[in-house]
Amino acid sequence: MKFFKLYKNFNEDEAGAVTVDWVVLTAAIVGLAVAVLATVSTGTKNLGNQISTALDGQLDD
């Protein structure tokens, strides 16, 4: 019976719930930022190479 009372008190306690929410939310934001940066960096490198090639062609003329 003591276990059930302990479980009931634990289940109804909401003291640390906000902290857990913030940790999960922050982890999701960081994960999304990493995914966006990985995607954008590939496109940026390709664009930089195209610009470099175009400028090299202009200098040769």
C-alpha distance matrix in Angstrom:
0.0 3.8 5.3 5.3 6.5 8.7 9.9 10.8 12.7 14.3 15.4 16.9 18.7 22.3 23.9 25.2 25.9 29.6 30.2 29.1 31.3 34.2 33.9 33.9 36.7 38.8 38.4 39.6 42.5 43.5 43.3 45.5 48.0 48.4 49.0 51.6 53.3 53.6 55.2 57.5 58.7 60.0 62.0 63.3 64.5 66.4 67.9 69.0 70.7 72.5 73.7 74.9 76.8 78.4 79.5 80.9 82.9 84.3 85.4 87.3 89.3
3.8 0.0 3.8 5.5 5.2 6.2 8.6 9.9 10.7 12.2 14.1 15.5 16.6 20.3 21.4 22.8 23.9 27.5 27.9 27.0 29.5 32.2 31.8 32.1 35.0 36.8 36.5 38.0 40.8 41.7 41.7 44.0 46.3 46.7 47.6 50.1 51.7 52.1 53.8 56.0 57.0 58.6 60.6 61.7 62.9 64.9 66.4 67.3 69.1 71.0 72.1 73.2 75.2 76.9 77.8 79.2 81.4 82.6 83.6 85.6 87.7
5.3 3.8 0.0 3.8 5.4 5.0 6.0 8.5 9.9 10.4 12.0 14.2 15.3 18.7 20.1 20.9 21.8 25.5 25.7 24.4 26.9 29.7 29.1 29.2 32.2 34.0 33.5 34.9 37.9 38.7 38.5 40.9 43.2 43.5 44.3 46.9 48.5 48.8 50.5 52.8 53.8 55.2 57.3 58.5 59.6 61.6 63.2 64.1 65.8 67.7 68.9 70.0 71.9 73.6 74.6 76.0 78.1 79.4 80.5 82.3 84.5
5.3 5.5 3.8 0.0 3.8 5.4 5.0 6.0 8.6 9.7 10.2 12.2 14.1 17.5 19.5 20.6 20.9 24.7 25.5 24.1 26.1 29.2 29.0 28.8 31.5 33.7 33.4 34.4 37.4 38.5 38.3 40.4 42.9 43.4 44.0 46.5 48.3 48.7 50.2 52.4 53.7 55.1 57.0 58.3 59.6 61.4 62.9 64.0 65.8 67.5 68.7 70.0 71.9 73.4 74.5 76.0 78.0 79.3 80.5 82.3 84.4
6.5 5.2 5.4 3.8 0.0 3.8 5.4 5.1 6.2 8.6 9.8 10.7 12.3 16.0 17.7 19.3 20.1 23.6 24.5 23.7 25.8 28.7 28.7 28.9 31.5 33.6 33.6 34.8 37.5 38.7 38.9 40.9 43.2 43.9 44.8 47.0 48.8 49.4 51.0 53.0 54.3 55.9 57.8 58.8 60.3 62.2 63.6 64.6 66.5 68.3 69.3 70.6 72.6 74.0 75.0 76.6 78.7 79.8 80.9 83.0 85.0
8.7 6.2 5.0 5.4 3.8 0.0 3.8 5.5 5.2 6.1 8.5 10.1 10.7 14.2 15.4 16.6 17.8 21.3 21.8 21.0 23.4 26.1 25.9 26.3 29.0 30.8 30.8 32.3 35.0 35.9 36.2 38.4 40.5 41.1 42.1 44.5 46.1 46.7 48.4 50.4 51.6 53.2 55.2 56.1 57.5 59.6 60.9 61.8 63.7 65.6 66.6 67.7 69.8 71.3 72.2 73.8 75.9 77.0 78.1 80.1 82.2
9.9 8.6 6.0 5.0 5.4 3.8 0.0 3.8 5.5 5.0 5.9 8.6 9.9 13.1 14.9 15.7 16.1 19.9 20.5 19.2 21.3 24.3 24.1 24.0 26.8 28.9 28.6 29.8 32.7 33.8 33.8 35.8 38.2 38.8 39.6 41.9 43.7 44.2 45.8 47.9 49.2 50.7 52.6 53.7 55.1 57.0 58.4 59.5 61.3 63.1 64.2 65.4 67.4 68.9 69.9 71.5 73.5 74.7 75.8 77.8 79.8
10.8 9.9 8.5 6.0 5.1 5.5 3.8 0.0 3.8 5.4 5.1 6.2 8.6 11.9 14.3 15.8 15.9 19.4 20.8 19.7 21.4 24.5 24.8 24.7 27.1 29.4 29.6 30.5 33.2 34.7 34.8 36.5 39.0 39.9 40.6 42.7 44.6 45.4 46.7 48.7 50.2 51.8 53.5 54.6 56.3 58.1 59.3 60.5 62.4 64.0 65.0 66.5 68.5 69.8 70.8 72.6 74.5 75.5 76.8 78.9 80.8
12.7 10.7 9.9 8.6 6.2 5.2 5.5 3.8 0.0 3.8 5.5 5.3 6.1 9.9 11.5 13.5 14.3 17.7 18.8 18.4 20.3 23.0 23.5 23.9 26.2 28.2 28.7 30.0 32.4 33.7 34.3 36.1 38.2 39.3 40.3 42.3 44.0 44.9 46.5 48.3 49.6 51.5 53.2 54.0 55.7 57.7 58.8 59.8 61.9 63.6 64.4 65.8 68.0 69.3 70.1 71.9 73.9 74.9 76.0 78.2 80.1
14.3 12.2 10.4 9.7 8.6 6.1 5.0 5.4 3.8 0.0 3.8 5.5 5.3 8.4 9.9 10.9 11.7 15.3 16.0 15.2 17.4 20.2 20.2 20.6 23.2 25.1 25.3 26.7 29.2 30.4 30.8 32.8 34.9 35.8 36.8 39.0 40.6 41.5 43.1 45.0 46.2 48.0 49.8 50.7 52.2 54.3 55.5 56.4 58.5 60.2 61.1 62.4 64.5 65.9 66.8 68.5 70.5 71.6 72.7 74.8 76.8
15.4 14.1 12.0 10.2 9.8 8.5 5.9 5.1 5.5 3.8 0.0 3.8 5.6 7.9 10.7 11.6 11.1 14.7 16.1 14.8 16.3 19.5 19.9 19.7 22.0 24.4 24.6 25.5 28.1 29.6 29.8 31.5 33.9 34.9 35.6 37.7 39.6 40.5 41.8 43.7 45.2 46.9 48.5 49.6 51.3 53.1 54.3 55.4 57.5 59.0 60.0 61.5 63.5 64.8 65.8 67.6 69.5 70.5 71.8 73.9 75.7
16.9 15.5 14.2 12.2 10.7 10.1 8.6 6.2 5.3 5.5 3.8 0.0 3.8 6.3 9.4 11.4 10.9 14.1 16.0 15.5 16.6 19.6 20.7 20.7 22.5 25.0 25.8 26.5 28.8 30.6 31.1 32.5 34.8 36.2 36.9 38.7 40.7 41.8 43.0 44.7 46.4 48.2 49.7 50.6 52.5 54.4 55.3 56.4 58.7 60.1 60.9 62.5 64.6 65.7 66.7 68.6 70.5 71.3 72.7 74.9 76.7
18.7 16.6 15.3 14.1 12.3 10.7 9.9 8.6 6.1 5.3 5.6 3.8 0.0 3.8 5.8 8.1 8.7 11.7 13.3 13.4 14.9 17.4 18.4 19.1 20.9 23.0 23.9 25.1 27.2 28.7 29.6 31.2 33.1 34.5 35.7 37.3 39.1 40.3 41.8 43.3 44.8 46.9 48.4 49.0 50.9 53.0 53.8 54.8 57.1 58.7 59.3 60.8 63.1 64.2 65.0 66.9 69.0 69.7 70.9 73.2 75.0
22.3 20.3 18.7 17.5 16.0 14.2 13.1 11.9 9.9 8.4 7.9 6.3 3.8 0.0 3.8 5.7 5.4 8.1 10.1 10.5 11.6 14.0 15.4 16.2 17.6 19.7 21.0 22.0 23.8 25.6 26.7 28.1 29.9 31.5 32.6 34.1 35.9 37.3 38.7 40.1 41.6 43.8 45.2 45.8 47.8 49.9 50.5 51.5 53.9 55.5 56.0 57.5 59.9 60.9 61.6 63.6 65.7 66.3 67.6 69.9 71.7
23.9 21.4 20.1 19.5 17.7 15.4 14.9 14.3 11.5 9.9 10.7 9.4 5.8 3.8 0.0 3.8 5.8 7.5 8.6 10.1 11.8 13.3 14.6 16.2 17.6 19.0 20.6 22.2 23.6 25.0 26.5 28.1 29.5 31.0 32.6 34.0 35.4 37.1 38.7 39.9 41.2 43.6 45.0 45.3 47.3 49.6 50.2 50.9 53.4 55.1 55.5 56.8 59.4 60.4 60.9 62.9 65.1 65.7 66.7 69.2 71.1
25.2 22.8 20.9 20.6 19.3 16.6 15.7 15.8 13.5 10.9 11.6 11.4 8.1 5.7 3.8 0.0 3.8 5.6 5.5 6.6 8.9 10.3 11.1 12.8 14.6 15.8 17.0 18.9 20.4 21.6 23.0 24.9 26.2 27.6 29.2 30.8 32.1 33.6 35.4 36.6 37.8 40.1 41.7 42.1 43.9 46.2 47.0 47.6 50.1 51.9 52.3 53.5 56.0 57.2 57.7 59.6 61.9 62.6 63.6 66.0 67.9
25.9 23.9 21.8 20.9 20.1 17.8 16.1 15.9 14.3 11.7 11.1 10.9 8.7 5.4 5.8 3.8 0.0 3.8 5.5 5.3 6.3 8.8 10.1 10.9 12.4 14.4 15.6 16.8 18.6 20.2 21.4 22.8 24.6 26.1 27.4 28.9 30.5 32.0 33.5 34.8 36.3 38.5 39.9 40.5 42.4 44.5 45.3 46.2 48.6 50.2 50.7 52.2 54.6 55.6 56.3 58.3 60.4 61.1 62.3 64.6 66.4
29.6 27.5 25.5 24.7 23.6 21.3 19.9 19.4 17.7 15.3 14.7 14.1 11.7 8.1 7.5 5.6 3.8 0.0 3.8 5.4 5.0 6.3 8.7 10.0 10.4 12.1 14.2 15.4 16.4 18.3 19.9 21.1 22.4 24.4 25.8 26.9 28.5 30.3 31.8 32.7 34.3 36.7 37.9 38.2 40.4 42.6 43.1 43.9 46.5 48.0 48.3 49.9 52.4 53.3 53.9 56.0 58.1 58.6 59.8 62.3 64.0
30.2 27.9 25.7 25.5 24.5 21.8 20.5 20.8 18.8 16.0 16.1 16.0 13.3 10.1 8.6 5.5 5.5 3.8 0.0 3.8 5.4 5.2 6.3 8.7 9.9 10.5 12.3 14.3 15.4 16.5 18.3 20.0 21.1 22.6 24.5 25.8 26.9 28.7 30.5 31.5 32.7 35.2 36.7 36.8 38.7 41.1 41.8 42.4 44.9 46.7 47.0 48.3 50.8 51.9 52.4 54.3 56.6 57.2 58.2 60.6 62.5
29.1 27.0 24.4 24.1 23.7 21.0 19.2 19.7 18.4 15.2 14.8 15.5 13.4 10.5 10.1 6.6 5.3 5.4 3.8 0.0 3.8 5.4 5.1 6.2 8.5 9.9 10.7 12.4 14.3 15.4 16.5 18.4 20.0 21.2 22.7 24.5 25.9 27.2 28.9 30.3 31.6 33.7 35.4 35.9 37.6 39.9 40.8 41.6 43.9 45.6 46.2 47.5 49.9 51.1 51.8 53.6 55.8 56.6 57.7 60.0 61.9
31.3 29.5 26.9 26.1 25.8 23.4 21.3 21.4 20.3 17.4 16.3 16.6 14.9 11.6 11.8 8.9 6.3 5.0 5.4 3.8 0.0 3.8 5.5 5.3 6.0 8.5 9.9 10.6 12.3 14.3 15.4 16.5 18.3 20.1 21.2 22.6 24.4 25.9 27.3 28.5 30.1 32.3 33.6 34.2 36.3 38.3 39.0 40.0 42.4 43.9 44.5 46.0 48.4 49.4 50.2 52.2 54.1 54.9 56.1 58.5 60.2
34.2 32.2 29.7 29.2 28.7 26.1 24.3 24.5 23.0 20.2 19.5 19.6 17.4 14.0 13.3 10.3 8.8 6.3 5.2 5.4 3.8 0.0 3.8 5.5 5.0 5.9 8.4 9.8 10.4 12.1 14.0 15.2 16.3 18.2 19.9 20.9 22.3 24.2 25.8 26.7 28.1 30.6 31.9 32.1 34.2 36.5 37.0 37.7 40.3 41.9 42.2 43.7 46.2 47.2 47.7 49.8 51.9 52.5 53.6 56.1 57.9
33.9 31.8 29.1 29.0 28.7 25.9 24.1 24.8 23.5 20.2 19.9 20.7 18.4 15.4 14.6 11.1 10.1 8.7 6.3 5.1 5.5 3.8 0.0 3.8 5.5 5.2 6.1 8.6 10.0 10.6 12.2 14.2 15.3 16.5 18.4 20.0 21.1 22.6 24.5 25.7 26.8 29.1 30.8 31.1 32.8 35.2 36.1 36.7 39.0 40.9 41.4 42.6 45.0 46.3 46.9 48.7 50.9 51.7 52.7 55.0 57.0
33.9 32.1 29.2 28.8 28.9 26.3 24.0 24.7 23.9 20.6 19.7 20.7 19.1 16.2 16.2 12.8 10.9 10.0 8.7 6.2 5.3 5.5 3.8 0.0 3.8 5.5 5.1 6.2 8.7 10.0 10.5 12.3 14.3 15.5 16.6 18.4 20.1 21.2 22.8 24.4 25.7 27.7 29.3 30.1 31.8 33.9 34.9 35.9 38.1 39.7 40.5 41.9 44.1 45.3 46.2 48.0 50.0 50.9 52.2 54.3 56.2
36.7 35.0 32.2 31.5 31.5 29.0 26.8 27.1 26.2 23.2 22.0 22.5 20.9 17.6 17.6 14.6 12.4 10.4 9.9 8.5 6.0 5.0 5.5 3.8 0.0 3.8 5.5 5.1 6.3 8.7 9.9 10.7 12.4 14.4 15.5 16.6 18.4 20.2 21.4 22.5 24.2 26.4 27.6 28.2 30.4 32.4 33.0 34.1 36.5 37.9 38.5 40.1 42.4 43.3 44.2 46.2 48.1 48.9 50.2 52.5 54.2
38.8 36.8 34.0 33.7 33.6 30.8 28.9 29.4 28.2 25.1 24.4 25.0 23.0 19.7 19.0 15.8 14.4 12.1 10.5 9.9 8.5 5.9 5.2 5.5 3.8 0.0 3.8 5.4 5.1 6.2 8.5 9.9 10.5 12.4 14.3 15.3 16.4 18.4 20.1 21.0 22.2 24.8 26.2 26.3 28.3 30.6 31.3 32.0 34.5 36.2 36.5 37.9 40.4 41.5 42.1 44.0 46.2 46.8 48.0 50.3 52.2
38.4 36.5 33.5 33.4 33.6 30.8 28.6 29.6 28.7 25.3 24.6 25.8 23.9 21.0 20.6 17.0 15.6 14.2 12.3 10.7 9.9 8.4 6.1 5.1 5.5 3.8 0.0 3.8 5.5 5.2 6.1 8.6 9.9 10.6 12.3 14.3 15.4 16.6 18.5 20.0 21.0 23.1 24.9 25.4 27.0 29.3 30.4 31.1 33.3 35.1 35.8 37.0 39.3 40.7 41.5 43.1 45.3 46.3 47.3 49.5 51.5
39.6 38.0 34.9 34.4 34.8 32.3 29.8 30.5 30.0 26.7 25.5 26.5 25.1 22.0 22.2 18.9 16.8 15.4 14.3 12.4 10.6 9.8 8.6 6.2 5.1 5.4 3.8 0.0 3.8 5.5 5.1 6.1 8.6 10.0 10.6 12.3 14.2 15.5 16.7 18.3 19.9 21.8 23.2 24.1 26.0 27.9 28.8 30.0 32.2 33.7 34.5 36.1 38.2 39.3 40.4 42.2 44.1 45.0 46.4 48.5 50.3
42.5 40.8 37.9 37.4 37.5 35.0 32.7 33.2 32.4 29.2 28.1 28.8 27.2 23.8 23.6 20.4 18.6 16.4 15.4 14.3 12.3 10.4 10.0 8.7 6.3 5.1 5.5 3.8 0.0 3.8 5.4 5.1 6.1 8.7 9.9 10.5 12.2 14.3 15.5 16.3 18.0 20.4 21.5 21.9 24.1 26.2 26.7 27.8 30.2 31.7 32.2 33.8 36.1 37.1 37.9 39.9 41.9 42.6 43.9 46.2 47.9
43.5 41.7 38.7 38.5 38.7 35.9 33.8 34.7 33.7 30.4 29.6 30.6 28.7 25.6 25.0 21.6 20.2 18.3 16.5 15.4 14.3 12.1 10.6 10.0 8.7 6.2 5.2 5.5 3.8 0.0 3.8 5.4 5.0 6.2 8.7 9.9 10.5 12.3 14.3 15.3 16.2 18.7 20.4 20.5 22.3 24.7 25.5 26.1 28.5 30.3 30.8 32.1 34.5 35.8 36.4 38.2 40.4 41.2 42.3 44.5 46.5
43.3 41.7 38.5 38.3 38.9 36.2 33.8 34.8 34.3 30.8 29.8 31.1 29.6 26.7 26.5 23.0 21.4 19.9 18.3 16.5 15.4 14.0 12.2 10.5 9.9 8.5 6.1 5.1 5.4 3.8 0.0 3.8 5.4 5.2 6.3 8.7 10.0 10.7 12.5 14.4 15.4 17.3 19.1 20.0 21.5 23.5 24.7 25.7 27.7 29.4 30.4 31.7 33.7 35.2 36.2 37.8 39.8 40.9 42.1 44.1 46.1
45.5 44.0 40.9 40.4 40.9 38.4 35.8 36.5 36.1 32.8 31.5 32.5 31.2 28.1 28.1 24.9 22.8 21.1 20.0 18.4 16.5 15.2 14.2 12.3 10.7 9.9 8.6 6.1 5.1 5.4 3.8 0.0 3.8 5.5 5.1 6.2 8.6 9.9 10.7 12.2 14.1 16.0 17.2 18.2 20.2 21.9 22.8 24.1 26.3 27.6 28.5 30.2 32.2 33.3 34.4 36.3 38.0 39.1 40.5 42.6 44.3
48.0 46.3 43.2 42.9 43.2 40.5 38.2 39.0 38.2 34.9 33.9 34.8 33.1 29.9 29.5 26.2 24.6 22.4 21.1 20.0 18.3 16.3 15.3 14.3 12.4 10.5 9.9 8.6 6.1 5.0 5.4 3.8 0.0 3.8 5.4 5.1 6.1 8.5 9.9 10.4 11.9 14.5 15.6 15.9 18.0 20.2 20.8 21.7 24.1 25.7 26.2 27.7 30.0 31.1 31.9 33.8 35.8 36.7 37.9 40.2 41.9
48.4 46.7 43.5 43.4 43.9 41.1 38.8 39.9 39.3 35.8 34.9 36.2 34.5 31.5 31.0 27.6 26.1 24.4 22.6 21.2 20.1 18.2 16.5 15.5 14.4 12.4 10.6 10.0 8.7 6.2 5.2 5.5 3.8 0.0 3.8 5.5 5.2 6.1 8.6 9.9 10.4 12.6 14.7 15.1 16.5 18.8 20.0 20.7 22.7 24.6 25.5 26.6 28.8 30.3 31.2 32.7 34.8 36.0 37.1 39.0 41.1
49.0 47.6 44.3 44.0 44.8 42.1 39.6 40.6 40.3 36.8 35.6 36.9 35.7 32.6 32.6 29.2 27.4 25.8 24.5 22.7 21.2 19.9 18.4 16.6 15.5 14.3 12.3 10.6 9.9 8.7 6.3 5.1 5.4 3.8 0.0 3.8 5.5 5.2 6.3 8.7 10.1 11.3 13.1 14.4 15.9 17.5 18.9 20.3 22.0 23.5 24.8 26.2 28.0 29.4 30.7 32.3 34.0 35.3 36.8 38.5 40.4
51.6 50.1 46.9 46.5 47.0 44.5 41.9 42.7 42.3 39.0 37.7 38.7 37.3 34.1 34.0 30.8 28.9 26.9 25.8 24.5 22.6 20.9 20.0 18.4 16.6 15.3 14.3 12.3 10.5 9.9 8.7 6.2 5.1 5.5 3.8 0.0 3.8 5.5 5.2 6.1 8.4 10.3 11.0 12.1 14.3 15.9 16.6 18.1 20.3 21.5 22.4 24.2 26.1 27.1 28.4 30.2 31.9 32.9 34.5 36.5 38.1
53.3 51.7 48.5 48.3 48.8 46.1 43.7 44.6 44.0 40.6 39.6 40.7 39.1 35.9 35.4 32.1 30.5 28.5 26.9 25.9 24.4 22.3 21.1 20.1 18.4 16.4 15.4 14.2 12.2 10.5 10.0 8.6 6.1 5.2 5.5 3.8 0.0 3.8 5.4 5.1 5.8 8.6 10.0 10.1 11.9 14.2 15.0 15.8 18.1 19.8 20.5 21.8 24.1 25.3 26.2 28.0 30.0 31.0 32.2 34.3 36.2
53.6 52.1 48.8 48.7 49.4 46.7 44.2 45.4 44.9 41.5 40.5 41.8 40.3 37.3 37.1 33.6 32.0 30.3 28.7 27.2 25.9 24.2 22.6 21.2 20.2 18.4 16.6 15.5 14.3 12.3 10.7 9.9 8.5 6.1 5.2 5.5 3.8 0.0 3.8 5.6 5.4 6.6 9.1 10.1 11.0 12.9 14.7 15.6 17.1 19.0 20.4 21.4 23.2 24.9 26.1 27.4 29.3 30.8 32.0 33.7 35.8
55.2 53.8 50.5 50.2 51.0 48.4 45.8 46.7 46.5 43.1 41.8 43.0 41.8 38.7 38.7 35.4 33.5 31.8 30.5 28.9 27.3 25.8 24.5 22.8 21.4 20.1 18.5 16.7 15.5 14.3 12.5 10.7 9.9 8.6 6.3 5.2 5.4 3.8 0.0 3.8 5.6 5.7 6.9 8.9 10.5 11.5 12.9 14.7 16.2 17.4 19.0 20.6 22.0 23.4 25.0 26.5 28.0 29.5 31.1 32.7 34.4
57.5 56.0 52.8 52.4 53.0 50.4 47.9 48.7 48.3 45.0 43.7 44.7 43.3 40.1 39.9 36.6 34.8 32.7 31.5 30.3 28.5 26.7 25.7 24.4 22.5 21.0 20.0 18.3 16.3 15.3 14.4 12.2 10.4 9.9 8.7 6.1 5.1 5.6 3.8 0.0 3.8 5.5 5.3 6.1 8.7 10.1 10.5 12.1 14.4 15.4 16.4 18.2 20.1 21.0 22.4 24.2 25.8 26.9 28.5 30.4 32.1
58.7 57.0 53.8 53.7 54.3 51.6 49.2 50.2 49.6 46.2 45.2 46.4 44.8 41.6 41.2 37.8 36.3 34.3 32.7 31.6 30.1 28.1 26.8 25.7 24.2 22.2 21.0 19.9 18.0 16.2 15.4 14.1 11.9 10.4 10.1 8.4 5.8 5.4 5.6 3.8 0.0 3.8 5.5 4.9 6.1 8.6 9.8 10.3 12.3 14.2 15.2 16.3 18.3 19.9 20.9 22.3 24.3 25.6 26.8 28.7 30.7
60.0 58.6 55.2 55.1 55.9 53.2 50.7 51.8 51.5 48.0 46.9 48.2 46.9 43.8 43.6 40.1 38.5 36.7 35.2 33.7 32.3 30.6 29.1 27.7 26.4 24.8 23.1 21.8 20.4 18.7 17.3 16.0 14.5 12.6 11.3 10.3 8.6 6.6 5.7 5.5 3.8 0.0 3.8 5.4 5.3 6.4 8.7 10.0 10.9 12.6 14.5 15.5 16.8 18.6 20.2 21.3 23.0 24.7 26.1 27.5 29.5
62.0 60.6 57.3 57.0 57.8 55.2 52.6 53.5 53.2 49.8 48.5 49.7 48.4 45.2 45.0 41.7 39.9 37.9 36.7 35.4 33.6 31.9 30.8 29.3 27.6 26.2 24.9 23.2 21.5 20.4 19.1 17.2 15.6 14.7 13.1 11.0 10.0 9.1 6.9 5.3 5.5 3.8 0.0 3.8 5.5 5.1 6.1 8.5 10.0 10.6 12.3 14.2 15.4 16.5 18.3 20.0 21.2 22.7 24.5 26.0 27.6
63.3 61.7 58.5 58.3 58.8 56.1 53.7 54.6 54.0 50.7 49.6 50.6 49.0 45.8 45.3 42.1 40.5 38.2 36.8 35.9 34.2 32.1 31.1 30.1 28.2 26.3 25.4 24.1 21.9 20.5 20.0 18.2 15.9 15.1 14.4 12.1 10.1 10.1 8.9 6.1 4.9 5.4 3.8 0.0 3.8 5.4 5.1 6.1 8.6 9.9 10.5 12.1 14.2 15.3 16.3 18.2 19.9 21.0 22.5 24.4 26.2
64.5 62.9 59.6 59.6 60.3 57.5 55.1 56.3 55.7 52.2 51.3 52.5 50.9 47.8 47.3 43.9 42.4 40.4 38.7 37.6 36.3 34.2 32.8 31.8 30.4 28.3 27.0 26.0 24.1 22.3 21.5 20.2 18.0 16.5 15.9 14.3 11.9 11.0 10.5 8.7 6.1 5.3 5.5 3.8 0.0 3.8 5.5 5.1 6.2 8.7 9.9 10.5 12.3 14.3 15.3 16.4 18.5 20.0 21.1 22.7 24.9
66.4 64.9 61.6 61.4 62.2 59.6 57.0 58.1 57.7 54.3 53.1 54.4 53.0 49.9 49.6 46.2 44.5 42.6 41.1 39.9 38.3 36.5 35.2 33.9 32.4 30.6 29.3 27.9 26.2 24.7 23.5 21.9 20.2 18.8 17.5 15.9 14.2 12.9 11.5 10.1 8.6 6.4 5.1 5.4 3.8 0.0 3.8 5.4 5.2 6.3 8.7 9.9 10.7 12.4 14.3 15.4 16.7 18.6 20.2 21.4 23.3
67.9 66.4 63.2 62.9 63.6 60.9 58.4 59.3 58.8 55.5 54.3 55.3 53.8 50.5 50.2 47.0 45.3 43.1 41.8 40.8 39.0 37.0 36.1 34.9 33.0 31.3 30.4 28.8 26.7 25.5 24.7 22.8 20.8 20.0 18.9 16.6 15.0 14.7 12.9 10.5 9.8 8.7 6.1 5.1 5.5 3.8 0.0 3.8 5.4 5.1 6.2 8.5 9.9 10.5 12.3 14.2 15.4 16.6 18.5 20.2 21.6
69.0 67.3 64.1 64.0 64.6 61.8 59.5 60.5 59.8 56.4 55.4 56.4 54.8 51.5 50.9 47.6 46.2 43.9 42.4 41.6 40.0 37.7 36.7 35.9 34.1 32.0 31.1 30.0 27.8 26.1 25.7 24.1 21.7 20.7 20.3 18.1 15.8 15.6 14.7 12.1 10.3 10.0 8.5 6.1 5.1 5.4 3.8 0.0 3.8 5.4 5.1 6.1 8.6 9.9 10.5 12.2 14.2 15.3 16.5 18.5 20.4
70.7 69.1 65.8 65.8 66.5 63.7 61.3 62.4 61.9 58.5 57.5 58.7 57.1 53.9 53.4 50.1 48.6 46.5 44.9 43.9 42.4 40.3 39.0 38.1 36.5 34.5 33.3 32.2 30.2 28.5 27.7 26.3 24.1 22.7 22.0 20.3 18.1 17.1 16.2 14.4 12.3 10.9 10.0 8.6 6.2 5.2 5.4 3.8 0.0 3.8 5.5 5.0 6.1 8.6 9.9 10.5 12.3 14.3 15.4 16.6 18.9
72.5 71.0 67.7 67.5 68.3 65.6 63.1 64.0 63.6 60.2 59.0 60.1 58.7 55.5 55.1 51.9 50.2 48.0 46.7 45.6 43.9 41.9 40.9 39.7 37.9 36.2 35.1 33.7 31.7 30.3 29.4 27.6 25.7 24.6 23.5 21.5 19.8 19.0 17.4 15.4 14.2 12.6 10.6 9.9 8.7 6.3 5.1 5.4 3.8 0.0 3.8 5.4 5.1 6.2 8.6 9.9 10.6 12.5 14.4 15.6 17.1
73.7 72.1 68.9 68.7 69.3 66.6 64.2 65.0 64.4 61.1 60.0 60.9 59.3 56.0 55.5 52.3 50.7 48.3 47.0 46.2 44.5 42.2 41.4 40.5 38.5 36.5 35.8 34.5 32.2 30.8 30.4 28.5 26.2 25.5 24.8 22.4 20.5 20.4 19.0 16.4 15.2 14.5 12.3 10.5 9.9 8.7 6.2 5.1 5.5 3.8 0.0 3.8 5.4 5.1 6.1 8.5 9.8 10.5 12.4 14.4 15.8
74.9 73.2 70.0 70.0 70.6 67.7 65.4 66.5 65.8 62.4 61.5 62.5 60.8 57.5 56.8 53.5 52.2 49.9 48.3 47.5 46.0 43.7 42.6 41.9 40.1 37.9 37.0 36.1 33.8 32.1 31.7 30.2 27.7 26.6 26.2 24.2 21.8 21.4 20.6 18.2 16.3 15.5 14.2 12.1 10.5 9.9 8.5 6.1 5.0 5.4 3.8 0.0 3.8 5.5 5.2 6.1 8.6 9.9 10.6 12.4 14.7
76.8 75.2 71.9 71.9 72.6 69.8 67.4 68.5 68.0 64.5 63.5 64.6 63.1 59.9 59.4 56.0 54.6 52.4 50.8 49.9 48.4 46.2 45.0 44.1 42.4 40.4 39.3 38.2 36.1 34.5 33.7 32.2 30.0 28.8 28.0 26.1 24.1 23.2 22.0 20.1 18.3 16.8 15.4 14.2 12.3 10.7 9.9 8.6 6.1 5.1 5.4 3.8 0.0 3.8 5.5 5.1 6.3 8.8 10.0 10.8 12.9
78.4 76.9 73.6 73.4 74.0 71.3 68.9 69.8 69.3 65.9 64.8 65.7 64.2 60.9 60.4 57.2 55.6 53.3 51.9 51.1 49.4 47.2 46.3 45.3 43.3 41.5 40.7 39.3 37.1 35.8 35.2 33.3 31.1 30.3 29.4 27.1 25.3 24.9 23.4 21.0 19.9 18.6 16.5 15.3 14.3 12.4 10.5 9.9 8.6 6.2 5.1 5.5 3.8 0.0 3.8 5.4 5.1 6.4 8.8 10.1 11.1
79.5 77.8 74.6 74.5 75.0 72.2 69.9 70.8 70.1 66.8 65.8 66.7 65.0 61.6 60.9 57.7 56.3 53.9 52.4 51.8 50.2 47.7 46.9 46.2 44.2 42.1 41.5 40.4 37.9 36.4 36.2 34.4 31.9 31.2 30.7 28.4 26.2 26.1 25.0 22.4 20.9 20.2 18.3 16.3 15.3 14.3 12.3 10.5 9.9 8.6 6.1 5.2 5.5 3.8 0.0 3.8 5.3 5.0 6.3 8.7 10.2
80.9 79.2 76.0 76.0 76.6 73.8 71.5 72.6 71.9 68.5 67.6 68.6 66.9 63.6 62.9 59.6 58.3 56.0 54.3 53.6 52.2 49.8 48.7 48.0 46.2 44.0 43.1 42.2 39.9 38.2 37.8 36.3 33.8 32.7 32.3 30.2 28.0 27.4 26.5 24.2 22.3 21.3 20.0 18.2 16.4 15.4 14.2 12.2 10.5 9.9 8.5 6.1 5.1 5.4 3.8 0.0 3.8 5.4 5.2 6.4 9.0
82.9 81.4 78.1 78.0 78.7 75.9 73.5 74.5 73.9 70.5 69.5 70.5 69.0 65.7 65.1 61.9 60.4 58.1 56.6 55.8 54.1 51.9 50.9 50.0 48.1 46.2 45.3 44.1 41.9 40.4 39.8 38.0 35.8 34.8 34.0 31.9 30.0 29.3 28.0 25.8 24.3 23.0 21.2 19.9 18.5 16.7 15.4 14.2 12.3 10.6 9.8 8.6 6.3 5.1 5.3 3.8 0.0 3.8 5.5 5.2 6.6
84.3 82.6 79.4 79.3 79.8 77.0 74.7 75.5 74.9 71.6 70.5 71.3 69.7 66.3 65.7 62.6 61.1 58.6 57.2 56.6 54.9 52.5 51.7 50.9 48.9 46.8 46.3 45.0 42.6 41.2 40.9 39.1 36.7 36.0 35.3 32.9 31.0 30.8 29.5 26.9 25.6 24.7 22.7 21.0 20.0 18.6 16.6 15.3 14.3 12.5 10.5 9.9 8.8 6.4 5.0 5.4 3.8 0.0 3.8 5.5 5.5
85.4 83.6 80.5 80.5 80.9 78.1 75.8 76.8 76.0 72.7 71.8 72.7 70.9 67.6 66.7 63.6 62.3 59.8 58.2 57.7 56.1 53.6 52.7 52.2 50.2 48.0 47.3 46.4 43.9 42.3 42.1 40.5 37.9 37.1 36.8 34.5 32.2 32.0 31.1 28.5 26.8 26.1 24.5 22.5 21.1 20.2 18.5 16.5 15.4 14.4 12.4 10.6 10.0 8.8 6.3 5.2 5.5 3.8 0.0 3.8 5.5
87.3 85.6 82.3 82.3 83.0 80.1 77.8 78.9 78.2 74.8 73.9 74.9 73.2 69.9 69.2 66.0 64.6 62.3 60.6 60.0 58.5 56.1 55.0 54.3 52.5 50.3 49.5 48.5 46.2 44.5 44.1 42.6 40.2 39.0 38.5 36.5 34.3 33.7 32.7 30.4 28.7 27.5 26.0 24.4 22.7 21.4 20.2 18.5 16.6 15.6 14.4 12.4 10.8 10.1 8.7 6.4 5.2 5.5 3.8 0.0 3.8
89.3 87.7 84.5 84.4 85.0 82.2 79.8 80.8 80.1 76.8 75.7 76.7 75.0 71.7 71.1 67.9 66.4 64.0 62.5 61.9 60.2 57.9 57.0 56.2 54.2 52.2 51.5 50.3 47.9 46.5 46.1 44.3 41.9 41.1 40.4 38.1 36.2 35.8 34.4 32.1 30.7 29.5 27.6 26.2 24.9 23.3 21.6 20.4 18.9 17.1 15.8 14.7 12.9 11.1 10.2 9.0 6.6 5.5 5.5 3.8 0.0
